[in-house]
Amino acid sequence: MTLREPARGRPRATRSPRGSAALRASLAGLALVVCCAGCASLPAPLDRPFREPGQKLADFPEAVAEEYHCAKQKLPWFKLEKLEVWPKRVEPGGQLGHRMVYALCTAGQTDVVTGRLELRILHRGKPIEGVPEPKYDLRPGRWVVDVFVVVPREAPDGLYALELAFTSSALRFARSETFVVEAAAK
């Protein structure tokens, strides 16, 4: 995010010194409350600029077990709830965000499912970039995982896919999302 300096040479509004400090303090406090309340409840597409890489627990295992009736499922039970790539159009050398939201039920509330997770970028059916995680832990509950990938500067224009694959002795899944690389118009 780039902060812009105020335009120079513009006339400023003037206020009487009496009460202006109190007014500024009140407005600053109101702005802070509005901003904080708004940021806490932004819908997913609007919170993208504020996302940071990493994983966050969204719901505890008990809530997920109740929601998906895990007591009746063969455990471990897994659901990939969301796979998202943004922006859908990116320039070579640009940054691509990737979000995965999953729910997992395990026999024990703190058990994990360890496996190989691979994130690959494909172009014309061939991998051009890959990031393998040989020992990745899926954790019980609902987790939100954000990853950022830099598209290579030499990437040609075209349609690409970001592919996510997980394999373990207990679980396996693969899914992909498409995006396009476009050089900036000159």
Residue pairs with C-beta under 8 A, 6 or more apart in sequence:
1 49
15 23
39 47
39 50
42 50
44 84
44 99
45 86
48 86
48 97
51 97
51 99
51 146
52 146
53 146
53 147
53 148
54 145
54 146
55 143
55 144
55 145
55 146
56 143
56 144
57 139
57 141
57 142
57 143
58 101
58 141
58 142
58 143
58 144
59 67
59 103
59 141
59 142
60 141
61 105
61 106
61 109
61 140
61 141
62 109
63 141
63 142
64 70
64 103
64 104
64 105
64 140
64 141
64 142
65 71
65 105
67 103
68 77
68 79
68 103
68 105
70 77
70 105
73 105
75 105
75 106
75 107
76 104
76 105
76 106
76 107
76 111
76 113
76 138
76 170
76 171
77 104
77 105
78 102
78 103
78 104
78 105
78 113
78 138
78 171
78 173
79 102
79 103
79 104
80 100
80 101
80 102
80 173
80 175
81 101
81 102
81 103
81 142
82 99
82 100
82 101
83 98
83 99
83 100
83 164
83 175
83 176
83 177
84 97
84 98
84 99
84 100
84 177
85 96
85 97
85 98
85 162
85 177
85 178
85 179
86 96
86 97
86 99
87 96
87 97
87 179
88 178
88 179
88 180
89 179
89 180
89 182
90 96
90 151
90 179
90 180
90 181
90 182
91 151
91 181
91 182
91 183
91 184
92 151
92 152
92 153
92 154
92 155
92 156
92 181
92 183
93 150
93 151
93 152
93 153
93 155
94 150
94 151
95 148
95 149
95 150
95 151
96 148
96 149
96 150
96 151
96 162
96 179
97 146
97 147
97 148
98 119
98 146
98 147
98 148
98 149
98 162
98 164
98 177
99 144
99 145
99 146
99 147
100 144
100 145
100 147
100 164
101 142
101 143
101 144
101 145
102 138
102 142
102 143
102 145
103 141
103 142
104 113
104 138
104 139
104 140
104 141
104 143
105 140
106 112
106 113
106 140
108 140
109 140
110 140
111 140
112 137
112 138
112 139
112 140
113 137
113 138
113 168
113 170
113 171
114 135
114 136
114 137
114 138
114 168
115 135
115 136
115 138
115 166
115 167
115 168
115 169
115 170
115 171
115 172
116 132
116 133
116 134
116 135
116 136
116 166
116 167
116 168
117 132
117 133
117 136
117 164
117 165
117 166
118 130
118 131
118 132
118 133
118 163
118 164
118 165
118 166
119 130
119 131
119 133
119 147
119 149
119 162
119 163
119 164
120 127
120 129
120 130
120 131
120 162
120 163
120 165
121 127
121 128
121 129
121 130
121 149
121 151
121 160
121 161
121 162
121 163
122 128
122 160
122 161
122 162
122 163
122 176
123 155
123 156
123 158
123 159
123 160
124 158
128 152
128 155
129 149
129 152
131 149
136 166
138 166
138 168
138 171
149 162
151 160
151 181
155 181
156 181
157 180
157 181
157 182
157 183
158 180
158 181
159 178
159 179
159 180
160 178
160 179
160 180
160 181
161 176
161 177
161 178
161 179
162 176
162 177
162 178
162 179
163 174
163 175
163 176
164 174
164 175
164 176
165 173
165 174
166 172
166 173
166 174
